[in-house]
Amino acid sequence: MIRTGQDAGRRTSPCWEGDTKAQALRVELVDGHSCLVPYSRIAFVDFEYGTDHSKLCLHSDTHEIRIVGKNLGRLEQGLQRFEVGWVKAAPARYELDAGDNSAWITEITISELQERT
């Protein structure tokens, strides 16, 4: 079932889901750890497109969240509109379909920024 405000492409992705009412982004890591990042705390998002893989870096005043994968342009657009409810790397049991234009996340890392002196 697709909730109001979602499109079919987002609903079927194993890597992210849209939510037009999201106040925060839930980031799920492969080790089971997750964190909520309020959209108001994201200072900027840096998107680096590549043919093999793309990289999205979300920056706050205390942390950097690095998302690596393929076809991340739609995910970037969802973040721009504050419409992404959660993100996570694709489970190993899924395989990327070369003809599929869905966002495909292969890795997510969260780094705490060091205080500048």
C-alpha positions as CSV (number, residue, x, y, z in Angstrom):
1,M,0.0,0.0,0.0
2,I,1.3,3.5,-0.9
3,R,0.6,6.2,1.5
4,T,-0.5,9.7,0.4
5,G,2.4,11.8,-0.7
6,Q,4.5,8.8,-1.9
7,D,5.1,7.6,-5.4
8,A,5.4,4.0,-6.4
9,G,9.2,4.3,-7.1
10,R,10.0,5.3,-3.6
11,R,7.8,2.7,-2.0
12,T,9.5,-0.2,-3.7
13,S,13.1,0.9,-2.9
14,P,14.9,-1.2,-0.2
15,C,17.1,1.8,0.5
16,W,14.8,4.7,1.3
17,E,11.3,5.8,1.7
18,G,9.6,9.1,1.1
19,D,7.5,10.8,3.7
20,T,6.1,14.2,3.0
21,K,5.5,14.8,6.8
22,A,9.0,13.8,7.9
23,Q,10.6,16.2,10.5
24,A,13.8,14.1,10.7
25,L,15.8,11.7,8.6
26,R,16.2,8.2,10.1
27,V,19.6,6.7,9.2
28,E,19.9,3.0,9.6
29,L,23.4,1.4,9.6
30,V,24.1,-2.3,8.8
31,D,25.2,-3.0,12.4
32,G,21.6,-2.3,13.6
33,H,22.5,1.2,14.9
34,S,20.2,4.0,13.8
35,C,20.0,7.7,14.4
36,L,17.5,10.5,13.8
37,V,18.7,13.7,12.2
38,P,16.3,16.6,12.4
39,Y,16.1,18.3,9.0
40,S,16.6,21.6,10.8
41,R,20.1,20.4,11.9
42,I,21.3,19.6,8.3
43,A,23.5,22.5,7.3
44,F,24.0,21.4,3.7
45,V,24.1,18.4,1.4
46,D,27.0,17.8,-1.0
47,F,26.2,15.5,-4.0
48,E,29.0,14.1,-6.1
49,Y,27.8,12.2,-9.2
50,G,29.9,9.4,-10.6
51,T,29.3,6.8,-13.3
52,D,30.3,3.9,-11.1
53,H,28.9,5.4,-7.9
54,S,27.6,8.6,-6.5
55,K,28.1,10.1,-3.0
56,L,25.9,12.2,-0.9
57,C,27.3,13.9,2.2
58,L,24.9,15.4,4.7
59,H,26.7,17.9,7.0
60,S,25.5,19.2,10.3
61,D,27.5,21.2,12.9
62,T,28.5,18.0,14.7
63,H,28.4,15.1,12.2
64,E,28.8,14.0,8.6
65,I,26.7,11.3,7.1
66,R,28.2,9.8,3.9
67,I,25.9,7.8,1.6
68,V,27.4,5.9,-1.3
69,G,25.5,4.2,-4.1
70,K,24.0,4.5,-7.5
71,N,21.3,6.7,-8.9
72,L,21.3,8.9,-5.8
73,G,19.8,11.9,-7.7
74,R,16.3,11.1,-6.7
75,L,17.3,10.8,-3.1
76,E,19.0,14.2,-3.3
77,Q,15.8,15.7,-4.7
78,G,13.8,14.1,-1.9
79,L,16.2,15.6,0.7
80,Q,15.9,19.0,-1.0
81,R,12.1,18.8,-0.4
82,F,12.5,17.4,3.2
83,E,10.6,14.3,2.0
84,V,12.8,11.4,3.0
85,G,11.7,9.4,6.0
86,W,14.6,6.9,6.2
87,V,17.7,5.6,4.4
88,K,19.7,2.4,4.7
89,A,22.1,0.4,2.7
90,A,20.5,-2.3,0.5
91,P,20.5,-5.7,2.2
92,A,23.0,-8.2,0.7
93,R,20.2,-10.4,-0.6
94,Y,19.1,-7.6,-3.1
95,E,20.9,-7.2,-6.4
96,L,21.1,-4.0,-8.4
97,D,19.2,-4.2,-11.6
98,A,21.2,-2.3,-14.2
99,G,18.0,-1.1,-15.9
100,D,16.5,0.1,-12.7
101,N,16.7,3.9,-12.0
102,S,16.0,3.5,-8.3
103,A,18.4,4.9,-5.8
104,W,20.7,2.1,-4.6
105,I,22.7,2.7,-1.4
106,T,25.7,0.4,-0.9
107,E,27.2,2.1,2.2
108,I,26.4,4.6,4.9
109,T,28.9,6.0,7.4
110,I,28.4,8.5,10.2
111,S,31.4,10.5,11.4
112,E,31.6,12.8,14.3
113,L,33.3,16.0,13.4
114,Q,36.3,17.1,15.5
115,E,36.1,20.4,17.3
116,R,38.2,23.1,15.7
117,T,40.6,25.0,17.9
